[in-house]
Amino acid sequence: MTSRVTALRSDYDDLRARLETLLAQPEKDIAEVDHVVDALERIQLDIKSELGIQGNNPNE
C-alpha cells in the first residue's frame, strides 16, 4: 500500500470521526454533515483511484 493511500485512509478516519460527532449533536448542522459526507466520497474515490479500482465493482 502506498503512503498516499495510507494518508488518505487517515484523512478518511478523521472525517468519519467528525461525522459521528456531528450526528451525535442534538442540533444537527446539516450543511456541515453534507460537507463532510461529500469530502468522504471524494476520499473514497481517491483511494480507489490509487488502488486502480474504477466504479463500484471491485472486479472491474
MOPAC internal coordinates of N, CA, C and O (Angstrom, degrees):
PM7 1SCF
backbone

  N    0.0000 0     0.00 0     0.00 0    0    0    0
  C    1.4544 1     0.00 0     0.00 0    1    0    0
  C    1.5205 1   108.25 1     0.00 0    2    1    0
  O    1.2310 1   121.33 1   -42.79 1    3    2    1
  N    1.3035 1   115.07 1   137.21 1    3    2    1
  C    1.4629 1   119.49 1  -177.25 1    5    3    2
  C    1.5237 1   111.00 1   -77.58 1    6    5    3
  O    1.2310 1   121.77 1   -19.76 1    7    6    5
  N    1.3128 1   114.22 1   160.24 1    7    6    5
  C    1.4719 1   118.32 1   177.62 1    9    7    6
  C    1.5289 1   110.43 1   -66.14 1   10    9    7
  O    1.2310 1   120.45 1   151.88 1   11   10    9
  N    1.3480 1   116.74 1   -28.12 1   11   10    9
  C    1.4710 1   119.95 1   177.48 1   13   11   10
  C    1.5237 1   110.11 1   -64.59 1   14   13   11
  O    1.2310 1   120.10 1   136.68 1   15   14   13
  N    1.3306 1   117.41 1   -43.32 1   15   14   13
  C    1.4655 1   120.80 1   178.85 1   17   15   14
  C    1.5245 1   109.70 1   -64.89 1   18   17   15
  O    1.2310 1   120.60 1   139.77 1   19   18   17
  N    1.3147 1   116.45 1   -40.23 1   19   18   17
  C    1.4710 1   120.30 1   178.11 1   21   19   18
  C    1.5266 1   110.40 1   -60.76 1   22   21   19
  O    1.2310 1   120.55 1   136.50 1   23   22   21
  N    1.3280 1   116.56 1   -43.50 1   23   22   21
  C    1.4710 1   120.51 1   179.10 1   25   23   22
  C    1.5254 1   110.77 1   -65.90 1   26   25   23
  O    1.2310 1   120.69 1   138.47 1   27   26   25
  N    1.3328 1   116.28 1   -41.53 1   27   26   25
  C    1.4725 1   119.75 1   178.37 1   29   27   26
  C    1.5212 1   111.04 1   -62.95 1   30   29   27
  O    1.2310 1   120.39 1   138.23 1   31   30   29
  N    1.3102 1   116.86 1   -41.77 1   31   30   29
  C    1.4719 1   119.84 1   179.19 1   33   31   30
  C    1.5213 1   111.21 1   -65.07 1   34   33   31
  O    1.2310 1   120.47 1   143.91 1   35   34   33
  N    1.3127 1   116.72 1   -36.09 1   35   34   33
  C    1.4614 1   120.17 1   176.20 1   37   35   34
  C    1.5247 1   110.39 1   -64.08 1   38   37   35
  O    1.2310 1   120.79 1   135.00 1   39   38   37
  N    1.3361 1   116.10 1   -45.00 1   39   38   37
  C    1.4659 1   120.45 1   176.61 1   41   39   38
  C    1.5245 1   110.79 1   -60.58 1   42   41   39
  O    1.2310 1   120.84 1   138.18 1   43   42   41
  N    1.3348 1   116.00 1   -41.82 1   43   42   41
  C    1.4588 1   121.35 1   179.31 1   45   43   42
  C    1.5313 1   110.04 1   -60.39 1   46   45   43
  O    1.2310 1   120.62 1   133.11 1   47   46   45
  N    1.3322 1   116.43 1   -46.89 1   47   46   45
  C    1.4690 1   120.28 1   179.42 1   49   47   46
  C    1.5250 1   111.40 1   -60.21 1   50   49   47
  O    1.2310 1   120.47 1   138.80 1   51   50   49
  N    1.3160 1   116.71 1   -41.20 1   51   50   49
  C    1.4721 1   120.75 1   178.19 1   53   51   50
  C    1.5305 1   111.05 1   -61.67 1   54   53   51
  O    1.2310 1   121.01 1   135.71 1   55   54   53
  N    1.3388 1   115.67 1   -44.29 1   55   54   53
  C    1.4610 1   119.62 1   179.65 1   57   55   54
  C    1.5313 1   111.89 1   -66.80 1   58   57   55
  O    1.2310 1   120.28 1   142.25 1   59   58   57
  N    1.3302 1   117.06 1   -37.75 1   59   58   57
  C    1.4662 1   119.84 1   177.57 1   61   59   58
  C    1.5293 1   110.19 1   -61.87 1   62   61   59
  O    1.2310 1   120.53 1   138.31 1   63   62   61
  N    1.3131 1   116.60 1   -41.69 1   63   62   61
  C    1.4650 1   120.45 1   177.91 1   65   63   62
  C    1.5269 1   110.06 1   -63.48 1   66   65   63
  O    1.2310 1   120.71 1   138.46 1   67   66   65
  N    1.3342 1   116.25 1   -41.54 1   67   66   65
  C    1.4698 1   120.48 1   177.61 1   69   67   66
  C    1.5224 1   110.89 1   -61.98 1   70   69   67
  O    1.2310 1   120.51 1   137.41 1   71   70   69
  N    1.3337 1   116.63 1   -42.59 1   71   70   69
  C    1.4556 1   121.17 1   179.02 1   73   71   70
  C    1.5300 1   111.11 1   -62.21 1   74   73   71
  O    1.2310 1   120.56 1   135.77 1   75   74   73
  N    1.3174 1   116.54 1   -44.23 1   75   74   73
  C    1.4665 1   120.04 1   178.91 1   77   75   74
  C    1.5240 1   111.03 1   -61.46 1   78   77   75
  O    1.2310 1   120.40 1   140.18 1   79   78   77
  N    1.3313 1   116.85 1   -39.82 1   79   78   77
  C    1.4628 1   121.18 1   177.80 1   81   79   78
  C    1.5236 1   110.38 1   -63.69 1   82   81   79
  O    1.2310 1   120.89 1   134.15 1   83   82   81
  N    1.3315 1   115.90 1   -45.85 1   83   82   81
  C    1.4699 1   119.70 1   179.47 1   85   83   82
  C    1.5279 1   111.68 1   -61.15 1   86   85   83
  O    1.2310 1   120.61 1   137.85 1   87   86   85
  N    1.3198 1   116.44 1   -42.15 1   87   86   85
  C    1.4599 1   119.76 1  -177.40 1   89   87   86
  C    1.5226 1   113.21 1   -73.23 1   90   89   87
  O    1.2310 1   120.63 1   161.04 1   91   90   89
  N    1.3194 1   116.39 1   -18.96 1   91   90   89
  C    1.4615 1   120.46 1   179.34 1   93   91   90
  C    1.5355 1   112.18 1   -82.98 1   94   93   91
  O    1.2310 1   120.47 1   168.53 1   95   94   93
  N    1.3361 1   116.71 1   -11.47 1   95   94   93
  C    1.4615 1   120.38 1  -178.88 1   97   95   94
  C    1.5261 1   110.60 1   -72.89 1   98   97   95
  O    1.2310 1   120.29 1   -38.64 1   99   98   97
  N    1.3428 1   117.06 1   141.36 1   99   98   97
  C    1.4608 1   119.37 1   178.02 1  101   99   98
  C    1.5355 1   112.18 1   -63.62 1  102  101   99
  O    1.2310 1   120.40 1   143.28 1  103  102  101
  N    1.3262 1   116.85 1   -36.72 1  103  102  101
  C    1.4632 1   122.13 1   176.22 1  105  103  102
  C    1.5207 1   106.80 1  -106.38 1  106  105  103
  O    1.2310 1   120.80 1   -75.24 1  107  106  105
  N    1.3114 1   116.08 1   104.76 1  107  106  105
  C    1.4570 1   120.25 1  -174.92 1  109  107  106
  C    1.5271 1   111.78 1   -81.96 1  110  109  107
  O    1.2310 1   121.09 1   -46.45 1  111  110  109
  N    1.3147 1   115.52 1   133.55 1  111  110  109
  C    1.4604 1   122.63 1   174.10 1  113  111  110
  C    1.5310 1   106.65 1   -90.45 1  114  113  111
  O    1.2310 1   120.92 1   -92.13 1  115  114  113
  N    1.3262 1   115.84 1    87.87 1  115  114  113
  C    1.4633 1   121.41 1  -172.91 1  117  115  114
  C    1.5215 1   111.39 1   -62.55 1  118  117  115
  O    1.2310 1   119.73 1   144.30 1  119  118  117
  N    1.3061 1   118.11 1   -35.70 1  119  118  117
  C    1.4688 1   120.26 1   178.16 1  121  119  118
  C    1.5310 1   110.40 1   -61.91 1  122  121  119
  O    1.2310 1   120.29 1   138.26 1  123  122  121
  N    1.3194 1   117.05 1   -41.74 1  123  122  121
  C    1.4649 1   120.82 1   178.81 1  125  123  122
  C    1.5350 1   110.57 1   -69.89 1  126  125  123
  O    1.2310 1   120.32 1   141.20 1  127  126  125
  N    1.3269 1   117.00 1   -38.80 1  127  126  125
  C    1.4649 1   120.49 1   176.00 1  129  127  126
  C    1.5280 1   109.47 1   -58.79 1  130  129  127
  O    1.2310 1   120.41 1   133.21 1  131  130  129
  N    1.3202 1   116.83 1   -46.79 1  131  130  129
  C    1.4685 1   120.62 1   178.34 1  133  131  130
  C    1.5254 1   111.49 1   -59.92 1  134  133  131
  O    1.2310 1   120.57 1   138.22 1  135  134  133
  N    1.3172 1   116.51 1   -41.78 1  135  134  133
  C    1.4618 1   121.08 1   179.28 1  137  135  134
  C    1.5318 1   110.57 1   -61.17 1  138  137  135
  O    1.2310 1   120.27 1   134.54 1  139  138  137
  N    1.3237 1   117.09 1   -45.46 1  139  138  137
  C    1.4621 1   121.26 1  -179.36 1  141  139  138
  C    1.5318 1   110.87 1   -66.31 1  142  141  139
  O    1.2310 1   120.17 1   138.63 1  143  142  141
  N    1.3247 1   117.28 1   -41.37 1  143  142  141
  C    1.4601 1   121.03 1   178.20 1  145  143  142
  C    1.5348 1   110.40 1   -62.10 1  146  145  143
  O    1.2310 1   120.25 1   137.47 1  147  146  145
  N    1.3150 1   117.12 1   -42.53 1  147  146  145
  C    1.4610 1   120.67 1   177.14 1  149  147  146
  C    1.5329 1   111.26 1   -61.93 1  150  149  147
  O    1.2310 1   120.77 1   137.90 1  151  150  149
  N    1.3175 1   116.14 1   -42.10 1  151  150  149
  C    1.4687 1   120.16 1   178.80 1  153  151  150
  C    1.5291 1   110.79 1   -65.08 1  154  153  151
  O    1.2310 1   120.35 1   141.11 1  155  154  153
  N    1.3266 1   116.93 1   -38.89 1  155  154  153
  C    1.4665 1   120.46 1   177.07 1  157  155  154
  C    1.5248 1   110.92 1   -61.88 1  158  157  155
  O    1.2310 1   120.74 1   138.45 1  159  158  157
  N    1.3184 1   116.20 1   -41.55 1  159  158  157
  C    1.4619 1   120.21 1   179.23 1  161  159  158
  C    1.5250 1   110.94 1   -62.78 1  162  161  159
  O    1.2310 1   120.51 1   136.28 1  163  162  161
  N    1.3297 1   116.62 1   -43.72 1  163  162  161
  C    1.4676 1   119.83 1   178.97 1  165  163  162
  C    1.5237 1   111.14 1   -61.36 1  166  165  163
  O    1.2310 1   120.47 1   138.67 1  167  166  165
  N    1.3184 1   116.71 1   -41.33 1  167  166  165
  C    1.4635 1   120.15 1   179.94 1  169  167  166
  C    1.5273 1   110.35 1   -66.79 1  170  169  167
  O    1.2310 1   120.10 1   138.17 1  171  170  169
  N    1.3276 1   117.41 1   -41.83 1  171  170  169
  C    1.4654 1   119.94 1   177.65 1  173  171  170
  C    1.5259 1   110.79 1   -57.97 1  174  173  171
  O    1.2310 1   120.47 1   136.00 1  175  174  173
  N    1.3212 1   116.70 1   -44.00 1  175  174  173
  C    1.4638 1   120.64 1   179.28 1  177  175  174
  C    1.5288 1   111.07 1   -65.94 1  178  177  175
  O    1.2310 1   120.13 1   142.13 1  179  178  177
  N    1.3276 1   117.35 1   -37.87 1  179  178  177
  C    1.4658 1   120.74 1   177.30 1  181  179  178
  C    1.5256 1   111.14 1   -64.54 1  182  181  179
  O    1.2310 1   120.49 1   138.17 1  183  182  181
  N    1.3293 1   116.67 1   -41.83 1  183  182  181
  C    1.4686 1   120.53 1   178.32 1  185  183  182
  C    1.5278 1   109.65 1   -62.26 1  186  185  183
  O    1.2310 1   120.61 1   132.63 1  187  186  185
  N    1.3317 1   116.44 1   -47.37 1  187  186  185
  C    1.4625 1   120.27 1   179.07 1  189  187  186
  C    1.5246 1   110.77 1   -58.31 1  190  189  187
  O    1.2310 1   120.78 1   136.20 1  191  190  189
  N    1.3224 1   116.11 1   -43.80 1  191  190  189
  C    1.4526 1   120.62 1  -179.72 1  193  191  190
  C    1.5239 1   110.93 1   -61.42 1  194  193  191
  O    1.2310 1   120.44 1   135.64 1  195  194  193
  N    1.3128 1   116.77 1   -44.36 1  195  194  193
  C    1.4667 1   121.42 1   178.85 1  197  195  194
  C    1.5289 1   111.28 1   -61.40 1  198  197  195
  O    1.2310 1   120.56 1   148.10 1  199  198  197
  N    1.3352 1   116.53 1   -31.90 1  199  198  197
  C    1.4686 1   121.10 1  -178.83 1  201  199  198
  C    1.5238 1   112.34 1   -91.14 1  202  201  199
  O    1.2310 1   120.51 1  -179.32 1  203  202  201
  N    1.3351 1   116.63 1     0.68 1  203  202  201
  C    1.4554 1   120.66 1   178.35 1  205  203  202
  C    1.5144 1   114.08 1    77.75 1  206  205  203
  O    1.2310 1   120.31 1  -157.43 1  207  206  205
  N    1.3356 1   117.02 1    22.57 1  207  206  205
  C    1.4674 1   121.86 1   179.97 1  209  207  206
  C    1.5224 1   108.22 1  -100.09 1  210  209  207
  O    1.2310 1   120.91 1   -48.01 1  211  210  209
  N    1.3275 1   115.87 1   131.99 1  211  210  209
  C    1.4592 1   121.03 1   177.05 1  213  211  210
  C    1.5194 1   108.84 1  -118.22 1  214  213  211
  O    1.2310 1   120.53 1   -38.82 1  215  214  213
  N    1.3152 1   116.59 1   141.18 1  215  214  213
  C    1.4516 1   120.66 1   178.46 1  217  215  214
  C    1.5169 1   112.68 1    72.25 1  218  217  215
  O    1.2310 1   121.08 1    12.67 1  219  218  217
  N    1.3165 1   115.53 1  -167.33 1  219  218  217
  C    1.4668 1   121.10 1  -177.47 1  221  219  218
  C    1.5139 1   113.20 1   -94.17 1  222  221  219
  O    1.2310 1   120.44 1   171.04 1  223  222  221
  N    1.3360 1   116.76 1    -8.96 1  223  222  221
  C    1.4433 1   120.39 1  -178.25 1  225  223  222
  C    1.5323 1   108.80 1   -98.28 1  226  225  223
  O    1.2310 1   119.87 1   -68.18 1  227  226  225
  N    1.3385 1   117.85 1   111.82 1  227  226  225
  C    1.4672 1   119.68 1  -177.33 1  229  227  226
  C    1.5211 1   112.53 1   -66.89 1  230  229  227
  O    1.2310 1   119.82 1   169.18 1  231  230  229
  N    1.3393 1   117.95 1   -10.82 1  231  230  229
  C    1.4649 1   120.79 1   179.82 1  233  231  230
  C    1.5173 1   112.20 1   -88.79 1  234  233  231
  O    1.2310 1   119.83 1   178.45 1  235  234  233
  N    1.3458 1   117.92 1    -1.55 1  235  234  233
  C    1.4672 1   121.10 1   179.89 1  237  235  234
  C    1.5031 1   110.80 1   -70.62 1  238  237  235
  O    1.2310 1   120.10 1   180.00 1  239  238  237

